[in-house]
Amino acid sequence: MKNFQFTPRLVSELRHYSKEKFAADAMAGLIVGIVALPLAIAFGIASGVTPEKGIITAIVAGFLISLLGGTKVQIGGPTGAFIVIIYGIVTNPSYGLQGLLIATMMAGVILIGLGVFKLGAVIKFIPYPIIIGFTAGIAVTIFTTQMGDVLGLTQQAVDKAGNIVEIPLKTPGDFIGKWVAYAQNIGTFRLWNFIVAVGSLLVIIFSPAVFRRVPVLNKIPGSLYGILLGTAAVLVLNQMGITGVDTIGDRFDIQSKLPDMVIPSFTFETVRNLMPVAFTIAILGAIESLLSAAVADGVIGDRHDSNTELVAQGVANLVTPLFGGIPATGAIARTMTNINNGGRTPVAGIIHAVVLLLILLVLMPLAKYIPMASLAAVLVMVSYNMSGWRTFRGLLKNPKSDVTVLLVTFFLTVIFDLTIAIEIGLVIAAALFIKRVMETTEISVIQHEIDPSTEADMNVNEEHLLIPEGCAVYEINGPYFFGIANKFDELQSHLESGHKPKVRIIRMRRVPFIDSTGIHNLANLIDMNHKDGIHVILSGVTPKVHSQLEKAHFYDKLNPDHICPHIDVALERANEFLGLK
């Protein structure tokens, strides 16, 4: 295997860079930066951290992914896929924000390792039903988390002065618990909050069509229109004396600066406990980034370097937490926005990060006026787009094994968490894969005679080869591994009850490989036959299987004359053992 070579795409693109390319990248980067702003804020808040942490992630990770990545147009940053897992860590008293930073850095190391060891292609082999299952599950979970802000639900609490006040509803972390809490507190429903949320959602949905033919305005995403109009509506309502619609400023203190770099404190216990979570973040980040890169390749007619991309994603997730950021990956929606607006080199992604940095430093204080209901509408739209319900519905028509993996992964993601869903989904997929391979391997008994016209491992004869009395010929067609090793024993017991042959010929011409369990099973078979005084002859063993048997010292159990190159020699040897020659 060739050594890994780290060559960021930016390096090759800058060799032939021009003013025209820069102009296109600058415009695309500006637009993508504007598109990323509301999403970064929404993802940060929904993940249980502050809004500026979402923007910091988009800045730092977006810059590093474009600087070091293996694609021309990939845009990196926080995505909806991470919301569920981030929220679960942050709200866990044992970990909190510190645990999130450590898990993200661990995931960064894992991603770098995947890239360095050239495992980028392996990620693509994760079964499609698992990807659709957990993506749809995440979408349902994100939708569920936003219902409190859509409905404006509250609960009573005691402030520092001992007064009873109304605060936003705090819900349990689990799916069922959230809906129970919503049902129990539905009496606190706030109509104006709901109107702002629904109004913002309608604007997000229909504004692209309304401004489709209007220059400049057609470049602005619906999410930004929804937030701007929602903010304006709340300001007007406040002037009219109508309150009760929470804004970002009501819940967070906005910091319009980059935080100082801080290295989290690692302990072995924390690292050990967070390893499954870090693995999930890494796998999720790898899948989403490479999927986004593959989609982009199809649009611009390019080919990305998956291993370099994984290293870039790893570096981004290793560095971003040092500034308080959250997990990041390639974002399909922002990447497509970049492509559609003329971005063709990684410079566009770097400019997008610079635009967000300027917004953070200059305009971030204005974010305090954004209503939480409008952000909830943005995330409801994100969850709808993530759900892929048409694809989900289409997969339900597939074979039962795929449907099983899909539904198990989906419900585990919704009811439990993403880590469990991916782990169990992969186990089920692997088990079903083994079952399918087992079904492709056949062990059959050849009765009476062998037709030479259908054989490939024997000398061609004009007449059929007769199987002598007292000889049983078995044919193994397919891999001989742990999944089917016992098939041979079952077949023998079924066919030979009460009557055992004196010679058994095992034809292995169509066995591409054999594993340790298969070798062990075959060795036991020979031992049992020898105890019963039965000769075992191997016929037509392929070179690869022969090498594996030789390394395992399997041939110590057989005399050389019991190993034949093809079936006609094996039958001649059987006749000798039977005394027919």
C-alpha positions, 0 to 999 in steps of 0.5 A: 500500500502506498504511503499517505500523501497530504496534499490540500486542494488549495495548493493545486488550485492556487497554481493557476489562480486568476482575478476572474476566479477570485471575483467569483470566489469572493461573491460566492464566499460572501453569499455563503457567509450570509447563508451560514450565519442564521444556521450557525446561530441556530445550531449553536443554541439548539446544541445547548451552547451559546449562539456565538459558539456556533459562529466560532465553529463556522469560522474556525472549522470552515477556514481549516476545512477549506484551507486543508481539505481535499475538495474544491468547493466543500464548506465546513461548519456546524450541522444539524446532524450533530445537534442531538449528540452535542446536546446530550453531552452538554446537558449530562452533569458528568461531562458538560461543555468540558466533556464536549470539547474533549469528545470533539478533539478525540473525534478529530484525532480519530478522523486524522487517523482514518485519513492517514491510514487511507480509510476514506473509502471504507466509510463509503461502505456503511450501508445506505439504510443506516445512513438514511435511518439515523439521518431521519431519526436526527431530523425527528429529534431536532423537530421535537427539540424545537416544539417548546420554542414554536409553541412558546411553552414556559414553566414556573421557577424561583429567581434569586430574590425568591420570586416565582417567575416564568422561564422557558420550558426545560425538558428532559433529554429523551424523545418521549420525555420531551413530548410528555413535558410539552403535553403537561405544560400546553396550558402555557401556550403563547399565541403570538410566539406561535404566530411568529414561528409559523410566519417565519416558517412560511417566509422561509418556505416561500421567499425563494420563489417570491424573489426568484427573478429579483437580482441580488434578493434571489441570492439571499436564503429563505432562512435569513428572510425568515429571521429578519422579518421575524425580528422586525415583527417582534420589534413592532409587537413590543412597540405595541405593548405585546410581549412574551416572544423570547429573543436571543438576548433574553436567554444569552449574553452575546459576546462579539469577540473570538475567545481566548484559546484554552486547552481542556483538562484531560483525564483517563476516566473522561477519555475512556467514558467519552470514547463511544461518543467521540467515535460516533462524532467521527463517523458521523462527521466522516460520512456527512463530509464525504457525502457532501464532497461526493455530491459536489463532485457530481455537480462540478465534474470533479473528484475529491481526495477523501483521505485528505478531506478526512485529515482536514476534518480531523484538524478542524475538530481538533482545533475548533474546541480550543476556541470553545467551538463544537463539532463540525463537518462538511455541510451539503446545503452550504456547499451547494450554495457555494457551487450555485453562486460561482465558487470553484476553489477553496478560496470561497470557503476561506472568504466565507469564514472571513465574512462570518468573522467580521459579522461576529466582531461587528454585528453580533450585538444585533443578534440579541433581537432575533426571536427564538421562535424564528430560529425554531422555524429555521430548525424545523425547516432544517429537520424537514430537509434532513428527513429525506422522507421520500427516500425513507418511504422508498426504502420501505419497499426494499428487501426485509433485511434493509427495512429492518436495518432502516427501522431499527436505526431510525427508532433507536436514534429517536428513542435512545441516542445516535451512538446506540443507533449506529452501533446496533445498526452496524451490528445488524447490518453485518449480521444480515450481510453474513446471512446473505453470504451464507445463502450464496454458499451451497454444499451439495451431494453429487449422485451416481455420475459426473457430467464432464461437459460441466466441469472445469477442474477435471480432464475432459472425458467423452463419457460420464464419470461414475461415482462408485458404490461406497463413495460420497462426493460433496461440492462446496460452492462459495466461501467456506467461513464461520457462517456456513461451517456447520452446513457440512455436518448437517448435510452429512447427518441428513443424507447418511443417517444409518449408512456411511460411505467408505470414502468422502470426496470434498470438491473445493474448486469453487471455494474462493477463501476459507477462514479459521472456523472453516479450517477448524471445522474441516479438521474436525470432520477429517478427525471424525472420519478417520475414527470411523475408518473413512477416507477423506479426499480433497479435490480441486483446492484453489491456490489461495485456499491451498496456501491458507490450509498449508499455513494452518498445518492442515495437511498434517492430517492428510496423506499427500495421496488424499489431495487431488488436483481434480475430480477424475484423479480423486475418483481414481483414488477412491476406487483404489481405497475401495479395492475396485482397482 
